[in-house]
């Protein structure tokens, strides 16, 4: 009763609908802390007193609620009036152990409940092993953006202070995120490719210190139905000229080590850069695929994720999806070259596009064409074409919070595009927005939702608030 009364009980038993402080003299079952969920009529510390007096009376100096220093009420004033009513001259500790403290001040240090960030001798890890991270608000939580030590490889990311499946490769340091299942790829199956490294050798281990020289050597390390990550380093001023076919049930992540630089990759002996077939799964992130003779990426009976990449200026178009394949794109630039080719061509399959800029060329070319849009979606994206025809030719596709030239549902209609919307390297497949040229309506065409990427293609922060207006497309200014 000298430790906060009903407030103490409410904090100690936060799951109760009501909490009362009693002296245990009128209850059927005596409790260790004196707290009762049912009003203990007759021995409730505040029983019989007006509400205002009750709320102010706890620990007022004499134990009777009036602050007169006379606990017996006989007028002799033998009380001490010091704040706890026990006559010993102290107020007593707020807590004896951390499990007595409320969520917002969870650690009991020297008799007081304090926020985890203010504690000097205790930590969340010691006191609460299941919630070892210290949140900025002072609470002990399962995880934070900076502390995911309690999260497993199966639930490696943190959202709302709870461990969740990964959605981005940055959430899996040392390997990559297998987005289809939300877990991290094996740490012991990672190979580096760096053609500019003086010590690169395809006969070596593919370690960071002794990398492989090309992508094909990395793929040879991954057998049928196996998983592996290939980290591709930038080769300044040069291009990885290779045609890579991934099939046989493999799960392969190809990750540019520096997403901002985006290592360049073109075609090799074949006309394509990347071909994914026969139940393979590929995660492509932080790379640039350009100047292939046909498509940059060809998908057939397989699934591909593209994140923070540019697949543009390929003579046949950016991506082809056939044979029931699927394509997931996020925070990327996709485009044909400046001529009359379709940027994304889906003859048989599905596409799900988020925060992506898709640009097509002249003469009947579309940003996206598909036989059927059933099961496909576009959100928070920018789609344009130099052609006078519709930039989206995909019956049944769901398009929301996006910007197009054409009128399409409730999306923003921009009217005819201008290359002035983009930077001067537009003709080389660079679809960054021009600071003084893009339509103002782009700034609020998108709407951020939980689970969306927190940054754009260049790692610039997005609003990260549910429903917040945001740029449509991969680039925000």
Protein Blocks (a to p, Z undefined) as FASTA:
>chain_A
ZZopjmlmmmmmmmbmbdcddehlmcfbdcfklpafbdcehiafkgoiafklmmmmgonl
nonononopanononopagononononopabjabfbfklpcfklmbcgehiacdfklpmk
bcfklmmmmlmbccfkopacfbdfklcklpcfklmbceehiacddfbfklmghiacdfkn
opacdfklccdddfkbmkbcfkbnopaklccfbfklmmmmpcghiacdddddddehiacd
dddddeehiacddddfblmlopadddffbmbfbdceehiacddehiacehifbdfbdceh
iacddehiacehiakbjbdceehiacddehiacdddfbdcdfbdcfbdcdddehiacddd
eehiafbdcfblghiacehiacddfbfbdfbdcehiacehiadfbdchjbdcebjadfkl
pcfklmnopacdcfklccfklmmmpccdehiafbdfkopacfkighiacdedjbdZZ
